[in-house]
């Protein structure tokens, strides 16, 4: 349930409500992002909900008490009606600008990541992506450079000013990755790695949470809930395609997910057109579809020489094709009242 305070409720009244919730044995979460404070009450047992509604409704400063039927609470718009804006190194995700995150699938060498970073920045990208730890289907495939790759990402950030997004695979690696990264990515295979999600909830770094290939949207929001319960509310949701019977593309892009998630949740939503299609031929078209559907950003794979890429070369754009894609995406964004590569 959520307790909605009156506009202008005094700090003492808010504190009294928090104490009342704790006294009943439940956990309060205060939404810091709205003028009218909202307190989420977690751990409420169905059999006591009605009694608690009456009890909390009578407290001074309380406007109303509202039950939340969804299995996800903190990520719900019932708890936080306003869109959440996440700021990373001066870049705001969830606002009017469609933020483009771009770079190679894997960090392979100093020259490769620096060239890629300079190219995507020149084309209008606002953040740099690159994998130092790579979950691969085959144990014989390139697994990433590890910490040396993280150091190269940090060097690329220093050279370009682009904040870095990189994946963390293991809860034990979080303390290492946070030293170098600005945003911690949870890959599709790890969306339901609850030990990882819980540990990420204890960090202050934003988390980019990718949807699992066989997961429903409600399950994705429940995964976000694992992070938020720990105290980290800086989460970016990412649709990256799901597994269906269709095999013409690597995955099936669920464009529906973007407006649905935007309706259900206050968290920003971005699209990965590279993984959702699996081929450069379709990346630009699906990127445009995502922006038209309301995506707050795109995360795109760009490699200086895709033919020599150690991972996902077939879906990686060259810098030239990325620049062409950016021009088309800008026109679509303007058509729907958004902007790309805002100064």
Helices and strands as residue ranges (DSSP letters): E 2-5, H 11-23, E 27-31, E 38-42, G 46-48, H 49-57, E 62-66, E 86-88, E 91-93, E 97-103, H 110-123, E 127-129, H 147-160, E 163-167, G 171-173, H 174-177, E 183-186, G 188-190, H 194-200, E 206-210, H 217-229, E 235-239, H 256-264, E 268-271, H 273-277, H 280-292, E 297-301, G 306-308, G 313-315, H 319-335, E 339-340
